[in-house]
Amino acid sequence: MDGKWGPKTKAAIVNVKKGAKGNLTWILQGALFTEGYSPESLDSIFGKGTETALANQKARDISVDRKAGKATFTELVAG
């Protein structure tokens, strides 16, 4: 791992949805926060605040299905 966003990282991303907990959710929350979409807390728990922040980033041409997958992470992290 080289710490850079690339094909291997993108291939390893799984869908994250409400109820998910852990590092990937924490990274998602941090990415949303740095892009101006407040998940309400950076607690690594995908709750209502993270779900709302995902829905609010629809202006970025990301599908709004209340889940975060490859396209969402690519746009937030690599975009």
N, CA, C and O atoms as a DFTB+ gen file, in Angstrom:
316 C
 N C O
     1  1       0.823      -1.158       0.000
     2  2       0.000       0.000       0.000
     3  2       0.881       1.240       0.000
     4  3       1.843       1.320       0.765
     5  1       0.562       2.200      -0.846
     6  2       1.392       3.396      -0.957
     7  2       0.699       4.650      -0.428
     8  3       1.269       5.739      -0.499
     9  1      -0.503       4.520       0.092
    10  2      -1.212       5.664       0.641
    11  2      -1.863       6.564      -0.389
    12  3      -2.349       7.645      -0.056
    13  1      -1.877       6.127      -1.638
    14  2      -2.462       6.927      -2.713
    15  2      -3.729       6.269      -3.229
    16  3      -3.875       5.048      -3.188
    17  1      -4.644       7.101      -3.717
    18  2      -5.873       6.594      -4.321
    19  2      -5.536       6.072      -5.705
    20  3      -5.005       6.807      -6.538
    21  1      -5.834       4.834      -5.949
    22  2      -5.562       4.248      -7.254
    23  2      -6.475       3.073      -7.513
    24  3      -7.420       2.849      -6.757
    25  1      -6.212       2.310      -8.574
    26  2      -7.088       1.202      -8.954
    27  2      -7.263       0.143      -7.864
    28  3      -8.362      -0.384      -7.689
    29  1      -6.200      -0.171      -7.135
    30  2      -6.313      -1.196      -6.088
    31  2      -7.180      -0.715      -4.931
    32  3      -7.982      -1.473      -4.386
    33  1      -7.014       0.540      -4.566
    34  2      -7.833       1.097      -3.491
    35  2      -9.291       1.139      -3.920
    36  3     -10.173       0.727      -3.167
    37  1      -9.547       1.633      -5.119
    38  2     -10.916       1.718      -5.616
    39  2     -11.566       0.344      -5.677
    40  3     -12.740       0.197      -5.339
    41  1     -10.815      -0.659      -6.102
    42  2     -11.353      -2.020      -6.200
    43  2     -11.699      -2.596      -4.829
    44  3     -12.584      -3.443      -4.711
    45  1     -11.000      -2.135      -3.796
    46  2     -11.216      -2.670      -2.448
    47  2     -12.394      -2.028      -1.724
    48  3     -12.823      -2.532      -0.686
    49  1     -12.928      -0.918      -2.254
    50  2     -14.025      -0.214      -1.585
    51  2     -15.303      -1.041      -1.646
    52  3     -15.661      -1.586      -2.690
    53  1     -15.968      -1.120      -0.530
    54  2     -17.267      -1.795      -0.450
    55  2     -18.330      -0.738      -0.197
    56  3     -18.004       0.391       0.169
    57  1     -19.581      -1.085      -0.386
    58  2     -20.673      -0.160      -0.081
    59  2     -20.788      -0.005       1.428
    60  3     -20.717      -0.976       2.181
    61  1     -20.966       1.228       1.844
    62  2     -21.164       1.546       3.252
    63  2     -22.545       2.167       3.353
    64  3     -22.876       3.085       2.604
    65  1     -23.353       1.664       4.282
    66  2     -24.712       2.180       4.414
    67  2     -25.066       2.347       5.888
    68  3     -24.296       1.971       6.772
    69  1     -26.227       2.909       6.132
    70  2     -26.681       3.192       7.491
    71  2     -26.543       1.953       8.368
    72  3     -26.941       0.852       7.987
    73  1     -25.972       2.157       9.549
    74  2     -25.741       1.072      10.487
    75  2     -24.304       0.578      10.482
    76  3     -23.881      -0.109      11.412
    77  1     -23.544       0.924       9.435
    78  2     -22.151       0.491       9.351
    79  2     -21.327       1.203      10.418
    80  3     -21.618       2.340      10.789
    81  1     -20.291       0.515      10.906
    82  2     -19.401       1.078      11.917
    83  2     -17.973       0.713      11.543
    84  3     -17.724      -0.356      10.986
    85  1     -17.037       1.603      11.849
    86  2     -15.638       1.271      11.645
    87  2     -14.860       2.312      10.871
    88  3     -15.339       3.415      10.608
    89  1     -13.648       1.932      10.514
    90  2     -12.720       2.857       9.883
    91  2     -13.221       3.418       8.555
    92  3     -13.050       4.608       8.289
    93  1     -13.829       2.595       7.728
    94  2     -14.301       3.091       6.438
    95  2     -15.405       4.129       6.616
    96  3     -15.476       5.101       5.864
    97  1     -16.256       3.924       7.601
    98  2     -17.297       4.910       7.897
    99  2     -16.662       6.196       8.413
   100  3     -17.103       7.289       8.060
   101  1     -15.639       6.076       9.238
   102  2     -14.938       7.250       9.755
   103  2     -14.272       8.026       8.619
   104  3     -14.319       9.256       8.603
   105  1     -13.654       7.325       7.672
   106  2     -13.044       7.978       6.507
   107  2     -14.121       8.689       5.689
   108  3     -13.919       9.820       5.247
   109  1     -15.257       8.033       5.486
   110  2     -16.370       8.643       4.764
   111  2     -16.821       9.918       5.458
   112  3     -16.996      10.949       4.810
   113  1     -17.009       9.857       6.770
   114  2     -17.441      11.037       7.516
   115  2     -16.422      12.169       7.387
   116  3     -16.799      13.327       7.204
   117  1     -15.144      11.841       7.480
   118  2     -14.102      12.853       7.346
   119  2     -14.090      13.478       5.963
   120  3     -13.933      14.691       5.825
   121  1     -14.258      12.644       4.931
   122  2     -14.282      13.147       3.556
   123  2     -15.496      14.038       3.332
   124  3     -15.382      15.088       2.699
   125  1     -16.647      13.638       3.840
   126  2     -17.845      14.463       3.723
   127  2     -17.632      15.808       4.424
   128  3     -17.975      16.859       3.884
   129  1     -17.065      15.764       5.628
   130  2     -16.838      16.977       6.399
   131  2     -15.895      17.933       5.671
   132  3     -16.164      19.132       5.591
   133  1     -14.795      17.408       5.144
   134  2     -13.827      18.283       4.468
   135  2     -14.381      18.877       3.179
   136  3     -13.890      19.900       2.702
   137  1     -15.398      18.242       2.618
   138  2     -16.029      18.761       1.406
   139  2     -17.228      19.659       1.710
   140  3     -17.908      20.125       0.796
   141  1     -17.484      19.900       3.006
   142  2     -18.543      20.825       3.389
   143  2     -19.889      20.186       3.655
   144  3     -20.893      20.893       3.743
   145  1     -19.942      18.872       3.785
   146  2     -21.193      18.159       4.072
   147  2     -21.095      17.575       5.468
   148  3     -20.487      16.519       5.643
   149  1     -21.664      18.218       6.453
   150  2     -21.501      17.804       7.840
   151  2     -22.244      16.502       8.153
   152  3     -23.464      16.428       8.002
   153  1     -21.513      15.487       8.586
   154  2     -22.151      14.248       9.028
   155  2     -22.615      14.320      10.486
   156  3     -23.040      13.313      11.053
   157  1     -22.535      15.493      11.085
   158  2     -22.890      15.804      12.472
   159  2     -21.828      15.356      13.463
   160  3     -21.552      16.081      14.419
   161  1     -21.222      14.192      13.274
   162  2     -20.143      13.760      14.164
   163  2     -19.185      12.858      13.390
   164  3     -19.550      12.252      12.383
   165  1     -17.969      12.785      13.881
   166  2     -16.962      11.892      13.300
   167  2     -16.761      10.752      14.290
   168  3     -15.729      10.658      14.955
   169  1     -17.762       9.897      14.373
   170  2     -17.782       8.854      15.386
   171  2     -17.647       7.440      14.820
   172  3     -17.728       6.467      15.570
   173  1     -17.445       7.318      13.530
   174  2     -17.303       6.041      12.806
   175  2     -18.584       5.205      12.798
   176  3     -18.540       4.000      12.551
   177  1     -19.713       5.840      13.067
   178  2     -21.004       5.152      13.017
   179  2     -21.867       5.832      11.956
   180  3     -22.131       7.032      12.040
   181  1     -22.298       5.076      10.974
   182  2     -23.107       5.603       9.874
   183  2     -24.544       5.726      10.366
   184  3     -25.324       4.775      10.307
   185  1     -24.874       6.918      10.852
   186  2     -26.213       7.184      11.356
   187  2     -26.937       8.202      10.498
   188  3     -26.608       8.401       9.329
   189  1     -27.920       8.837      11.094
   190  2     -28.757       9.808      10.383
   191  2     -27.939      10.975       9.821
   192  3     -28.182      11.412       8.696
   193  1     -26.975      11.482      10.592
   194  2     -26.177      12.611      10.129
   195  2     -25.363      12.290       8.889
   196  3     -25.289      13.099       7.964
   197  1     -24.751      11.113       8.865
   198  2     -23.965      10.694       7.700
   199  2     -24.882      10.458       6.508
   200  3     -24.546      10.814       5.379
   201  1     -26.031       9.863       6.759
   202  2     -27.006       9.619       5.697
   203  2     -27.475      10.947       5.077
   204  3     -27.593      11.063       3.857
   205  1     -27.739      11.935       5.927
   206  2     -28.179      13.242       5.449
   207  2     -27.064      13.930       4.658
   208  3     -27.321      14.527       3.613
   209  1     -25.833      13.846       5.153
   210  2     -24.706      14.453       4.449
   211  2     -24.540      13.831       3.065
   212  3     -24.264      14.544       2.100
   213  1     -24.703      12.525       2.954
   214  2     -24.628      11.866       1.642
   215  2     -25.724      12.375       0.717
   216  3     -25.478      12.634      -0.461
   217  1     -26.922      12.515       1.244
   218  2     -28.036      12.996       0.423
   219  2     -27.790      14.431      -0.035
   220  3     -28.195      14.807      -1.135
   221  1     -27.133      15.230       0.793
   222  2     -26.900      16.633       0.464
   223  2     -25.810      16.837      -0.578
   224  3     -25.732      17.917      -1.164
   225  1     -24.978      15.856      -0.827
   226  2     -23.917      16.032      -1.804
   227  2     -24.356      15.665      -3.217
   228  3     -23.519      15.416      -4.085
   229  1     -25.659      15.630      -3.449
   230  2     -26.196      15.289      -4.771
   231  2     -25.787      16.281      -5.851
   232  3     -25.792      15.940      -7.033
   233  1     -25.435      17.496      -5.467
   234  2     -25.013      18.502      -6.446
   235  2     -23.712      18.118      -7.134
   236  3     -23.358      18.704      -8.157
   237  1     -23.014      17.165      -6.599
   238  2     -21.735      16.739      -7.168
   239  2     -21.920      15.624      -8.191
   240  3     -20.949      14.961      -8.555
   241  1     -23.129      15.407      -8.655
   242  2     -23.416      14.362      -9.638
   243  2     -23.112      12.957      -9.128
   244  3     -22.720      12.079      -9.896
   245  1     -23.295      12.756      -7.833
   246  2     -23.144      11.430      -7.253
   247  2     -24.541      10.885      -7.021
   248  3     -25.409      11.590      -6.506
   249  1     -24.757       9.652      -7.392
   250  2     -26.055       9.020      -7.202
   251  2     -26.453       9.088      -5.732
   252  3     -25.658       8.761      -4.851
   253  1     -27.669       9.509      -5.477
   254  2     -28.143       9.631      -4.103
   255  2     -28.991       8.415      -3.755
   256  3     -30.208       8.405      -3.943
   257  1     -28.307       7.376      -3.235
   258  2     -29.018       6.170      -2.818
   259  2     -28.830       5.917      -1.324
   260  3     -29.176       4.850      -0.817
   261  1     -28.273       6.914      -0.621
   262  2     -28.030       6.867       0.813
   263  2     -27.018       5.797       1.202
   264  3     -26.984       5.361       2.353
   265  1     -26.189       5.371       0.242
   266  2     -25.079       4.461       0.476
   267  2     -23.839       5.102      -0.129
   268  3     -23.937       5.947      -1.018
   269  1     -22.688       4.701       0.352
   270  2     -21.430       5.176      -0.215
   271  2     -20.696       3.983      -0.800
   272  3     -20.397       3.015      -0.101
   273  1     -20.413       4.064      -2.081
   274  2     -19.681       3.008      -2.752
   275  2     -18.517       3.587      -3.533
   276  3     -18.023       4.672      -3.224
   277  1     -18.087       2.857      -4.541
   278  2     -16.925       3.266      -5.324
   279  2     -17.042       4.672      -5.903
   280  3     -16.094       5.453      -5.812
   281  1     -18.178       5.006      -6.491
   282  2     -18.339       6.331      -7.117
   283  2     -18.287       7.446      -6.077
   284  3     -17.672       8.485      -6.315
   285  1     -18.918       7.242      -4.944
   286  2     -18.929       8.254      -3.899
   287  2     -17.526       8.480      -3.357
   288  3     -17.066       9.618      -3.263
   289  1     -16.845       7.391      -2.999
   290  2     -15.498       7.530      -2.461
   291  2     -14.544       8.134      -3.496
   292  3     -13.688       8.948      -3.149
   293  1     -14.689       7.742      -4.753
   294  2     -13.826       8.305      -5.801
   295  2     -14.032       9.810      -5.903
   296  3     -13.061      10.560      -6.004
   297  1     -15.272      10.257      -5.880
   298  2     -15.563      11.685      -5.980
   299  2     -15.083      12.453      -4.747
   300  3     -14.512      13.536      -4.877
   301  1     -15.311      11.907      -3.566
   302  2     -14.955      12.608      -2.339
   303  2     -13.463      12.571      -2.052
   304  3     -12.902      13.559      -1.580
   305  1     -12.819      11.460      -2.327
   306  2     -11.421      11.286      -1.956
   307  2     -10.464      11.649      -3.078
   308  3      -9.435      12.283      -2.843
   309  1     -10.799      11.253      -4.288
   310  2      -9.876      11.467      -5.413
   311  2     -10.280      12.639      -6.292
   312  3      -9.492      13.092      -7.123
   313  1     -11.515      13.139      -6.116
   314  2     -12.037      14.165      -6.990
   315  2     -11.596      15.517      -6.741
   316  3     -12.002      16.439      -7.448
